[in-house]
Every structure is written in structure tokens, then in C-alpha cells.
Amino acid sequence: MVAVTPLSVASLLSVKDWVVVVLTKALATNGAKVYITGRRLDVLEKTVRVHGSLESLGPQGGSIVPISMDVTSKDSIKSVVDQITQTEGYVNLLVNNAGIWTTKPNAGPEDGPEAFSKAMFEESIDDWQRAFLTNATSLYFVTAAFLPLLSKSVSSPTGKMGSVINTTSNSGLLRMSEGSQLAYNVSKSAAVHVTRQLAFDFSHKNIKIRVNGLAPGWFPSEMTTGGSDDRNESTAQEDAAFQKEMIDMGARVPPGRMGNEKDLASALLTLATNEYMWGTILIVDGGITMSVAGNM
């Protein structure tokens, strides 16, 4: 057996035998036991059948366990925490990945003050509240509920301090409204700030749990491409169409394509395993925030 040196990739990015909630194939492929959560148990079970097999995860893979949880319900969150407390007793990594797009006005600034005012005011307040509830508020309550389990990570077989990764978005860092989709963008900006504030509080000597954020750009998902296939996967836009859309927004994306699972997986593993990263918002967007005015 070949020895693994401390600076080898297998050592630096290892998540073998970790207990993880909520993501993902990247972590399960590398040996973690991953609890995937969501409101639709049938969708989760399908994901496990397709992506949780030995063939899919490989010989070094861990496992994927589906468990129903509504991140907007404190009772649902507590039920999952109680279940994982009984089965595991600790959590090494919590990935808050829930997110929704709810509303935008059906007119823009180019239509003039009267039309834009009317379209903005006709948006539903409930849609704005749903965006904040899922994209920002849920991060706070889910993380709060899992805090005791995360605190036990350091005494788990990994010996590593607990860690939280919040999936935010580059949309929460841009001044550009991306077609006036303010409900989503502003709620993601709140998610960025919740991440930074929790990172500060959890750095206290009595807690010492890392909190970081992952801010993706345009990746294939039901939100960005409008659907998914029978493997619960979404297909990326054609490169030419994607580049035109970015150019029309005034953004440069040097890779010339949407992001893919390898782009996201390597960033996620870095945040999960690098214990010197605290309160970091890691942007993985192909360069959009580099070319469009924002606040990083």
C-alpha cells in the first residue's frame, strides 16, 4: 500500500469517514457519509439510487442517505437533528444549500418610471419573504440547530473541528441587479452577511466552529436552466448562448461556459478541509464578479 504523505491531494482534501449534512456527490465520492435533505423524499431517494451506488461513487466512496427536511420549519429541522443525534452523535460538516428564486418585475428601468414603478409594486410581498426565509433566514436556524452536533466533531474519529459551508451566490455580491431580480439578489446578499456574522460568533474559544460561504455563478440547475432530467441533473446552456447572455449583461466569463460539477467540487472540498479558512466567501463564477461592479 502506498503511503499517503501530508501534502498529497489524498491527505489535504480527504473527507473519508466524515458525517456530512447536506451535500453532495463530491463528498460522498471521497468517502463521506452524506445525509441529503429536502422537502421531497421521492426526489432524494431517486438521487440516492442514481448517484449513491458503488458504481457511481467508486471504490473509495462513502454513502448517501436521504432524509426529509423543510428548512423553513423549525419542527422539521429539530426532527432531523434528533435523528442524526441518535444515529451518529456528531456532524463534521453542515452544508446549507437550500435556495429559491421567487420573483422579479415584468418591466425594467428601460421601460421608464411609470411602467417600472407599477411592475415593482405589483410584486408579491409574500414572494420576497419566501426568498429571504429560504435563502437567508434558514441558514441561521439550521446552523443553530446543528451547532451541538458540530461541536462534537473535534472528538469524532476525524479529530477535526466542525465546519459549516453556506451556499450563497455571486448575485449577492453584485451591484448589477441581473434584470432587476432584487428579491433573489438581496436575499443572497443577506446570506453572505449571515455567513460572515456566524463565522465571527463561532470563532469564540468556547465554540471554534468554522463557517465559510461558497458563492457560485452560473451553474446548471433547475433555477438557471429551467429543468432537470431523469437523473435529477440539469443540462448547461450551449456555450454560444451562455456567452451572449453574459455579454449582454456586460460580464466577462473567460472560460466561455457555465460552471460544472468539477469546478464546484474542488472549491467545496477546499472549504471543507482547509482549517485556516474562516469567514471566507469563496467565489466560483468564472470571472463574472471580476468584470461587473460589485462588493467582494
C-alpha positions in Angstrom: 0.0 0.0 0.0 1.4 3.4 -1.0 1.8 5.7 2.0 -0.1 9.0 1.9 2.1 12.0 2.6 0.7 15.0 4.5 0.9 17.3 1.4 -0.6 14.8 -1.1 -4.0 15.6 -2.5 -5.4 12.5 -0.9 -4.4 13.8 2.5 -5.1 17.5 2.0 -8.6 17.1 0.6 -9.7 13.9 2.4 -13.2 13.7 3.8 -13.1 9.9 4.3 -15.4 8.8 7.1 -16.8 12.3 7.7 -20.5 12.7 8.6 -21.9 15.4 6.4 -25.3 17.2 6.1 -26.5 18.2 3.3 -24.2 17.9 0.2 -23.1 16.2 -2.0 -21.7 13.7 -4.6 -18.3 15.3 -4.3 -18.1 14.5 -0.6 -19.7 11.0 -0.9 -17.3 10.1 -3.7 -14.4 10.9 -1.4 -15.5 8.7 1.4 -18.0 10.7 3.4 -21.4 9.6 4.7 -23.7 12.3 3.4 -27.2 13.0 4.6 -29.0 14.7 1.8 -32.1 16.6 2.8 -35.1 18.3 1.1 -38.8 18.5 1.3 -39.5 15.9 -1.5 -38.3 12.5 -0.2 -39.1 10.8 -3.5 -36.6 13.1 -5.3 -34.0 12.4 -2.6 -34.5 8.7 -2.9 -34.1 8.9 -6.7 -30.9 10.8 -6.2 -29.6 8.1 -4.0 -30.5 5.4 -6.5 -28.8 7.2 -9.3 -25.8 8.7 -7.6 -25.3 6.7 -4.5 -24.4 3.3 -6.0 -21.0 1.8 -5.7 -20.6 2.2 -9.5 -21.3 5.9 -9.2 -19.3 6.7 -6.1 -16.3 4.4 -6.9 -14.3 2.1 -4.6 -13.3 4.8 -2.2 -16.8 6.2 -1.9 -18.9 6.6 1.2 -22.7 6.6 1.2 -25.7 8.9 0.6 -28.6 8.8 3.0 -31.9 10.6 2.1 -33.8 12.4 4.9 -36.8 14.7 4.6 -36.3 18.2 6.0 -38.1 21.5 5.4 -35.5 24.3 6.2 -38.4 26.7 6.7 -39.9 24.6 9.6 -38.2 24.6 13.0 -40.1 21.4 13.9 -38.7 19.6 10.7 -35.2 20.9 11.4 -35.3 19.7 15.0 -36.6 16.3 13.9 -33.6 15.7 11.6 -31.2 16.9 14.3 -32.7 14.4 16.8 -32.5 11.6 14.2 -28.8 12.3 13.4 -28.0 12.7 17.1 -29.3 9.2 17.6 -27.6 7.6 14.6 -24.3 9.4 14.6 -23.8 11.6 17.6 -21.8 14.2 15.7 -21.6 16.1 12.4 -18.3 17.1 10.8 -19.7 19.3 8.1 -23.0 21.1 7.5 -23.7 22.4 4.0 -26.6 24.8 3.9 -27.6 24.5 0.2 -31.3 25.4 0.1 -32.2 28.2 -2.3 -35.1 29.5 -4.3 -35.8 32.2 -6.9 -39.2 33.7 -6.4 -40.0 36.9 -8.3 -38.9 39.8 -10.4 -40.8 42.7 -12.0 -42.2 42.2 -15.5 -40.8 45.5 -16.6 -37.3 47.2 -16.3 -35.7 50.6 -16.0 -35.6 50.8 -19.8 -39.4 51.0 -19.7 -39.5 54.2 -17.8 -40.5 55.3 -14.4 -44.3 54.7 -14.6 -44.0 51.2 -16.1 -41.1 50.2 -13.8 -42.9 51.5 -10.7 -46.0 49.6 -11.5 -44.2 46.3 -12.2 -42.1 46.7 -9.0 -45.1 47.4 -6.8 -47.1 44.6 -8.3 -44.6 42.0 -7.0 -45.8 39.9 -4.1 -44.6 40.7 -0.6 -45.0 37.0 0.2 -42.6 36.1 -2.7 -40.0 38.5 -1.2 -40.5 37.0 2.3 -40.2 33.4 0.9 -36.9 34.4 -0.8 -35.4 35.7 2.5 -36.9 32.8 4.5 -35.2 30.1 2.4 -32.1 31.9 1.2 -31.0 33.6 4.4 -33.2 33.0 7.4 -33.0 29.2 7.1 -29.2 29.4 7.2 -29.4 30.9 10.7 -31.9 28.4 12.2 -30.5 25.2 10.6 -27.0 26.1 11.7 -28.2 27.0 15.2 -30.0 23.6 15.5 -26.9 21.6 14.3 -24.4 23.6 16.5 -24.2 21.0 19.3 -23.6 18.1 16.8 -20.9 20.2 15.0 -19.2 20.9 18.3 -18.7 17.2 18.8 -16.8 16.9 15.5 -13.5 17.5 17.2 -13.9 14.4 19.4 -15.1 12.3 16.4 -12.9 9.9 14.5 -11.8 12.7 12.2 -10.4 14.8 15.1 -11.3 18.0 13.1 -13.3 20.9 14.3 -16.8 21.2 12.9 -17.4 23.2 9.8 -20.3 25.0 8.1 -20.5 25.9 4.4 -23.3 28.2 3.3 -24.1 28.2 -0.4 -24.7 31.9 -1.2 -24.3 33.3 -4.8 -22.2 35.7 -6.7 -25.6 37.5 -7.2 -25.3 38.6 -3.6 -22.1 40.4 -4.3 -23.0 42.4 -7.4 -24.3 45.9 -7.8 -25.9 44.8 -11.1 -29.4 43.5 -10.5 -29.3 40.9 -13.3 -32.6 42.1 -14.8 -34.0 43.6 -11.6 -34.2 40.2 -9.8 -33.8 42.1 -6.5 -35.7 39.6 -4.2 -33.2 36.8 -5.0 -30.0 39.0 -5.1 -30.7 40.9 -1.9 -31.7 37.7 -0.1 -28.4 36.2 -1.2 -26.5 39.3 0.0 -28.2 38.7 3.3 -26.9 35.1 3.2 -23.4 36.4 2.6 -23.6 38.6 5.7 -25.2 35.9 7.9 -22.2 33.7 6.9 -19.7 36.4 8.0 -21.6 37.1 11.2 -21.9 33.4 12.2 -18.2 33.0 11.4 -17.3 35.7 13.9 -19.5 34.4 16.7 -18.5 30.7 16.1 -14.8 31.7 16.3 -15.3 32.1 20.1 -12.9 30.0 22.1 -15.9 28.1 23.6 -17.2 27.0 20.2 -14.4 27.1 17.5 -16.5 26.0 14.5 -15.6 27.3 11.1 -18.2 29.0 8.9 -17.5 29.9 5.3 -19.5 30.6 2.2 -19.4 29.3 -1.4 -20.6 31.8 -3.9 -21.3 30.1 -7.3 -22.0 31.9 -10.5 -24.0 30.3 -13.4 -24.1 26.5 -12.9 -26.7 24.2 -14.5 -29.7 23.8 -12.1 -33.5 23.8 -12.2 -33.2 27.5 -11.3 -30.8 28.6 -14.1 -31.8 26.2 -16.9 -35.5 25.6 -16.1 -35.5 21.8 -15.5 -33.7 18.6 -14.8 -33.5 15.1 -16.4 -34.3 11.6 -15.1 -31.0 11.6 -13.2 -32.0 14.9 -11.4 -29.3 16.7 -13.3 -29.6 19.9 -15.4 -28.0 20.5 -18.8 -25.8 23.5 -19.2 -26.6 26.2 -21.8 -24.8 26.0 -25.1 -21.6 27.9 -24.8 -22.5 30.4 -27.5 -25.9 31.2 -25.9 -24.3 31.5 -22.5 -21.6 33.8 -23.7 -24.1 36.1 -25.4 -26.2 36.3 -22.3 -23.2 37.3 -20.3 -22.0 39.8 -22.8 -25.5 41.4 -22.9 -25.1 41.8 -19.1 -21.7 43.4 -19.5 -19.9 40.4 -17.9 -16.8 38.6 -18.9 -16.5 34.9 -18.4 -13.0 33.8 -19.7 -13.8 30.1 -19.6 -16.7 30.8 -22.0 -19.1 28.3 -20.4 -21.3 27.6 -17.4 -19.6 26.0 -14.4 -19.6 22.3 -14.0 -19.6 19.8 -11.1 -15.8 19.6 -11.0 -15.5 23.4 -10.6 -17.8 23.3 -7.7 -16.5 20.1 -6.1 -12.9 21.3 -5.9 -13.9 24.5 -4.3 -16.2 22.7 -1.8 -13.5 20.3 -0.8 -11.1 23.1 -0.2 -13.5 24.9 2.1 -14.4 21.7 3.9 -10.8 20.6 4.6 -8.7 23.8 5.0 -8.8 24.6 8.7 -7.2 28.0 8.2 -10.2 29.4 6.2 -12.6 31.3 8.4 -15.4 33.6 7.3 -14.3 33.3 3.7 -16.8 33.8 0.8 -15.2 31.7 -2.0 -16.4 32.9 -5.4 -16.6 30.3 -8.1 -18.2 32.2 -11.1 -15.8 32.1 -14.0 -14.8 35.7 -13.5 -18.2 37.5 -13.5 -17.5 39.4 -10.3 -14.1 40.4 -11.7 -15.8 42.2 -14.6 -19.0 43.5 -13.1 -19.1 46.1 -10.4 -19.7 44.5 -7.0 -18.6 44.3 -3.4 -16.5 41.3 -2.5 
